[in-house]
Amino acid sequence: MSNAATPSSSPKPIGIASFIYWTLFLSGFSTFSLLYCVQPLLPIFSQQFSVSPAESSLSLSLSTGFLAVAIVCAAAVSEGLGRRSLMSISLVGAALLTIATAFAPNWHLLLVIRALQGLVLGGVPAVAMAYLAEEIDPRGLGATMGFYVGGTAFGGMSGRVLTGIFAEYLTWRPALFLIGAIGLAAAIGFIALLPPSRNFIRRPGFDPRFHAKAWLGHLTNPALPFIFAIAFLAMGSFVTIYNYAGFRLVAPPYDLNQTELGLIFTVYLFGIGASSIGGLIGDRIGHFSVLLFGLALTAAGSALTLAASLPAIILGITVLTTGFFMSHSIASGLVGKLAHGTKGHASSLYMLAYYVGSSLMGSAGGWFFAVEGWAAVVIFTLAMLALAFISACVAQHLARRRA
């Protein structure tokens, strides 16, 4: 089916819109289960391949880093190839590479495959956001984006939880193979179900000047760069906590096994609810109010993990997850609202900041953990979240002035 379409300003019929919601939820599930399936395996990688916690985190950071680069290119490619086609190719390729990771004979080849996976996955996140911005009535965009982000939360949870359980009983290689197979099945379902675009206009060929002008235009938008900064800082803090919490909890006095560690990631269920509810509330009372509340909640959750008791740590991770996904769903929806034209390019810049934050700050957190322990990790994340909160306040002020 062609992605080229005659533009239409009318909103999707309710049945078709609901169909899009669920199919994009499926794409979010597949993308993030494949991307984050290695996170509960970081302590195993550190032990099996004799690498440090920071080096072990490269199996995730390289994927998110290359994903960040790929997202920028994917926005340009999708203008000619089409949103639907690019997302389909990306999902199938990433699933096959996850299966290949299970057979990697050494640490360096595993890292190469994970980096390639990041490149391939770049065709989904920014393009999905652009697809929704083009196909969904703007009055419901916040709720719709929240539903898509809920799919990413469900995928992130499923990849982490299932990998932890599979690794406990089958070892890590069969675990990654099974996650790749599940991702491939989800990709096939996505291809079969997603309707073709109706409001997308294909741009044949590749015009570097057009793309450069589009990206520069969004960077000169007064409010958008601060939204991009929020993506960098909030995601950096979130991934830092998740990357190194596992190292803390598999060690004494907690001594959690892989299944127990994986089950902690079921707190992502709170992220699924928070992203959808946050989007709905934002459409009613104001997006920036919900964004500020979400960032404050994320910081409170990070601080709670300083507690010594395991229930308090889990509560902190739960609060952090709820606040982060609420913030992310609102911020990503604001990109579509604040961008003037070429929404795919604006989304790509947001996702670039999002994954650069994940890659750089997620790895930097390993240095804090190695030198000063968990307290240093939390202070590092709180500093990032304070800057994100300030950025949100500035963006709100500039958006109101521009309105």
C-alpha positions in Angstrom: 0.0 0.0 0.0 1.3 3.4 -0.9 2.1 6.0 1.7 1.4 8.8 -0.7 -1.9 10.4 0.0 -4.1 13.3 -0.8 -4.0 15.6 2.2 -7.1 15.8 4.2 -7.9 18.2 7.0 -10.7 16.1 8.4 -10.1 13.9 11.4 -10.0 10.2 11.2 -13.3 8.4 11.7 -13.6 7.0 15.2 -13.1 3.4 14.2 -10.0 4.1 12.1 -8.5 6.3 14.7 -8.9 3.6 17.3 -7.3 1.2 14.9 -4.3 3.5 14.6 -4.1 3.8 18.4 -3.7 0.1 18.9 -1.4 -0.4 16.0 1.0 2.3 17.1 0.7 0.9 20.6 2.0 -2.3 19.0 4.9 -0.5 17.4 5.9 1.1 20.7 5.8 -2.3 22.4 8.0 -3.9 19.8 10.5 -1.1 19.6 11.1 -0.7 23.3 11.0 -4.4 24.2 13.8 -4.9 21.7 15.8 -1.9 22.7 15.7 -2.4 26.5 15.7 -6.2 26.8 19.5 -6.1 27.7 19.0 -3.8 30.7 18.3 -6.6 33.3 21.3 -8.5 31.8 23.9 -5.8 32.5 25.1 -7.5 35.7 25.3 -10.8 33.8 27.3 -9.2 31.0 29.6 -7.6 33.5 30.4 -11.0 35.0 30.5 -13.2 31.9 32.5 -10.9 29.7 34.7 -9.5 32.6 33.7 -5.8 32.0 32.9 -3.0 34.4 29.3 -1.8 35.1 29.9 1.3 32.9 31.3 -0.9 30.1 28.4 -3.3 30.5 26.0 -0.4 30.0 27.4 0.1 26.5 25.2 -2.8 25.3 22.3 -0.3 25.9 24.1 3.0 25.5 25.5 2.2 22.0 22.0 1.2 20.8 20.4 4.4 22.1 23.3 6.5 20.8 23.1 5.1 17.3 19.3 5.3 17.5 19.7 9.1 18.2 21.7 9.6 15.0 19.4 7.3 13.0 16.3 9.2 14.1 17.5 12.4 12.4 18.2 10.6 9.2 14.9 8.6 9.4 12.9 11.8 9.5 14.4 12.8 6.1 14.1 9.3 4.6 10.5 9.0 5.6 9.6 12.1 3.6 10.3 10.2 0.5 9.9 6.5 1.5 6.8 7.1 3.6 6.1 6.8 7.3 4.4 3.4 7.2 7.1 1.7 5.0 10.0 2.9 7.1 8.5 1.8 10.4 7.8 -1.6 9.0 11.3 -2.1 7.7 12.8 -0.9 11.0 10.7 -3.2 13.2 11.5 -6.4 11.2 15.2 -5.5 11.0 15.5 -4.8 14.7 13.8 -8.1 15.6 16.2 -10.1 13.4 19.2 -8.3 14.9 18.0 -9.2 18.4 17.9 -12.8 17.4 21.5 -12.4 16.0 22.6 -11.0 19.4 21.8 -14.3 21.0 24.5 -15.9 18.9 27.3 -13.3 19.4 30.5 -15.2 20.3 32.2 -12.3 22.1 31.6 -9.0 23.8 32.8 -6.8 20.9 30.6 -8.4 18.3 27.6 -8.2 20.7 28.2 -4.4 20.9 28.5 -4.1 17.1 25.1 -5.9 16.7 23.5 -3.7 19.4 24.8 -0.6 17.6 23.4 -1.8 14.3 20.1 -2.4 16.1 20.0 1.2 17.2 20.5 2.4 13.7 17.7 0.2 12.4 15.3 1.2 15.1 15.6 4.8 14.3 12.9 4.4 11.7 10.2 4.1 14.4 10.0 6.6 17.2 10.2 10.0 15.5 8.3 8.7 12.5 5.5 7.3 14.7 5.1 10.7 16.4 5.0 12.4 13.0 2.4 9.9 11.7 0.2 10.6 14.7 0.6 14.3 14.4 -0.5 14.1 10.7 -3.3 11.6 11.1 -5.0 12.5 14.4 -7.3 15.5 15.1 -5.1 18.0 17.0 -7.8 18.3 19.7 -7.1 14.7 20.8 -3.3 14.6 20.0 -2.3 14.7 23.7 -4.4 11.6 24.5 -3.3 9.8 21.4 0.4 10.5 22.0 -0.1 9.3 25.6 -1.5 6.1 24.2 1.5 5.6 22.0 3.9 6.3 24.8 1.9 3.8 26.9 2.8 1.2 24.3 6.5 2.2 24.6 6.2 1.8 28.4 4.5 -1.6 28.0 7.3 -2.7 25.6 10.0 -1.4 27.9 8.5 -3.3 30.8 7.9 -6.5 28.8 11.4 -6.6 27.4 13.0 -6.2 30.8 10.6 -8.5 32.7 10.5 -11.3 30.2 14.3 -11.2 29.6 14.9 -11.4 33.3 12.6 -14.4 33.7 13.9 -16.2 30.6 17.5 -15.6 31.6 16.9 -17.0 35.1 15.7 -20.3 33.7 17.3 -20.6 30.2 20.4 -18.3 30.4 20.8 -15.0 28.6 21.2 -16.3 25.0 17.9 -18.1 24.7 16.3 -15.2 26.5 17.4 -12.7 23.8 16.4 -15.2 21.1 12.8 -15.4 22.5 12.5 -11.6 22.8 13.6 -11.3 19.2 11.0 -13.8 18.1 8.3 -11.9 20.0 9.4 -8.7 18.4 9.2 -10.2 15.0 5.7 -11.4 15.6 4.7 -7.9 16.7 6.3 -6.4 13.6 4.3 -8.7 11.3 1.1 -7.7 13.2 2.0 -4.0 12.7 2.5 -4.4 9.0 -0.8 -6.2 8.6 -2.9 -3.8 10.6 -1.6 -0.2 10.2 -3.7 1.8 7.7 -1.9 3.8 5.0 -1.4 7.6 5.6 -4.1 9.9 4.4 -2.5 13.3 5.2 1.1 12.5 4.3 2.6 14.2 1.2 5.5 12.3 -0.3 8.6 14.3 -1.3 10.5 12.3 -3.9 14.3 12.5 -3.9 16.5 14.0 -1.2 16.9 17.7 -0.9 19.6 18.5 1.8 18.7 22.1 1.8 15.0 21.4 2.5 15.9 19.2 5.5 18.5 21.6 6.9 16.1 24.5 6.6 13.4 22.4 8.4 15.7 21.4 11.3 17.1 25.0 11.6 13.6 26.4 11.7 12.6 24.2 14.7 15.8 25.1 16.5 15.0 28.8 16.1 11.5 28.3 17.5 11.8 30.0 20.9 10.2 27.3 23.0 11.1 24.1 21.2 14.8 23.9 22.1 13.8 23.9 25.8 11.4 21.0 25.1 14.3 19.2 23.5 16.4 19.9 26.6 13.7 18.3 28.8 13.9 15.2 26.7 17.7 15.0 27.1 17.7 15.6 30.8 14.6 13.6 31.8 15.5 10.5 29.8 19.1 10.7 31.0 18.0 10.7 34.6 15.5 7.8 34.1 17.9 5.5 32.3 20.7 6.2 34.8 18.5 5.0 37.7 17.4 1.9 35.7 20.9 1.0 34.5 22.5 0.9 37.9 19.6 -0.1 40.2 20.2 -3.7 39.0 23.9 -3.7 40.1 22.8 -2.4 43.6 20.0 -4.9 44.0 21.8 -8.1 42.9 24.5 -7.3 45.5 24.2 -7.8 49.3 22.1 -7.1 51.3 19.4 -7.5 48.7 20.8 -10.4 46.6 18.0 -10.5 44.1 18.1 -13.1 41.3 17.3 -12.4 37.7 13.6 -13.2 37.9 13.2 -11.0 41.0 15.1 -8.2 39.4 13.1 -8.5 36.2 9.8 -8.4 38.1 10.7 -5.0 39.6 10.3 -3.7 36.1 6.5 -4.4 36.2 6.3 -0.9 37.8 6.3 0.1 34.1 2.5 -0.6 34.3 2.3 2.7 36.3 4.1 4.4 33.4 1.5 3.0 30.9 -1.3 4.5 33.0 0.5 7.7 33.7 1.3 8.4 30.0 -2.3 8.0 28.9 -3.9 9.8 31.9 -1.3 12.6 31.7 -2.2 13.2 28.1 -5.9 13.3 28.8 -5.4 15.7 31.8 -3.1 17.8 29.8 -5.7 18.3 27.0 -8.1 19.6 29.7 -6.1 21.7 32.2 -2.9 22.6 30.3 0.1 20.6 29.1 2.8 22.6 30.9 1.1 22.2 34.3 1.1 18.4 33.9 4.7 18.5 32.6 5.9 20.3 35.7 4.1 18.0 38.0 5.5 14.9 36.2 9.1 16.2 36.5 8.6 16.9 40.2 7.3 13.4 40.6 10.3 12.0 38.8 12.6 13.8 41.1 10.7 12.6 44.2 11.0 9.0 43.0 14.7 9.3 42.4 15.2 10.7 46.0 13.1 7.8 47.4 15.6 5.2 46.1 18.1 6.5 48.6 16.3 4.5 51.3 17.9 1.3 52.6 14.7 -0.9 52.6 13.8 -2.8 49.5 10.1 -1.8 49.5 11.1 1.9 49.7 13.5 1.5 46.8 10.8 -0.2 44.7 8.3 2.6 45.7 10.9 5.1 44.5 11.3 3.4 41.2 7.5 3.3 40.8 7.1 7.0 41.5 10.1 7.8 39.2 8.5 5.7 36.4 5.1 7.3 36.8 6.5 10.8 36.7 8.8 10.2 33.8 6.2 8.7 31.5 3.8 11.5 32.4 6.5 14.1 31.5 7.5 12.3 28.3 4.0 11.9 26.9 3.3 15.6 27.5 6.6 16.9 26.2 6.4 14.8 23.0 2.8 16.0 22.4 4.0 19.6 22.9 6.5 19.1 20.0 3.6 18.5 17.6 1.7 21.5 19.0 4.5 24.0 19.0 6.1 23.0 15.7 5.2 24.9 12.6 5.2 22.5 9.6 7.6 19.6 9.0 6.5 17.9 12.2 8.6 14.8 11.4 11.7 17.0 11.6 10.6 18.5 14.9 9.9 15.0 16.3 13.3 13.8 15.1 15.1 16.6 17.0 13.1 15.7 20.2 14.0 12.0 19.9 17.6 12.9 19.1 17.8 14.8 22.4 15.9 12.0 24.1 18.3 9.2 23.1 21.5 11.2 23.3 20.5 11.9 26.9 19.9 8.2 27.4 23.3 7.2 25.8 25.5 9.9 27.4 24.0 10.3 30.8 23.2 6.6 31.1 26.9 5.8 30.7 28.1 8.7 32.8 26.0 7.5 35.7 28.3 4.4 35.8 31.2 6.6 36.7 29.3 8.1 39.6 28.2 4.6 40.7 31.8 3.3 40.6 33.4 6.2 42.4 30.8 7.2 45.1 28.1 4.6 45.0 24.3 5.0 44.8 24.0 8.3 46.6 26.1 9.9 43.8 23.9 8.4 41.1 20.8 10.0 42.8 22.5 13.4 43.2 23.4 13.2 39.5 19.8 12.5 38.4 18.4 15.2 40.7 20.7 17.8 39.2 19.4 16.8 35.7 15.8 16.9 36.7 16.2 20.4 38.3 17.5 21.7 35.0 14.6 19.9 33.2 12.1 21.7 35.5 13.7 25.1 34.8 13.6 24.3 31.0 9.9 23.6 31.3 9.2 26.9 33.1 11.1 28.8 30.4 9.4 26.9 27.6 6.0 27.7 29.1 6.8 31.4 29.3 8.0 31.5 25.7 5.0 29.6 24.4 2.6 31.9 26.1 4.4 34.9 24.6 4.2 33.4 21.2 0.5 32.5 21.4 
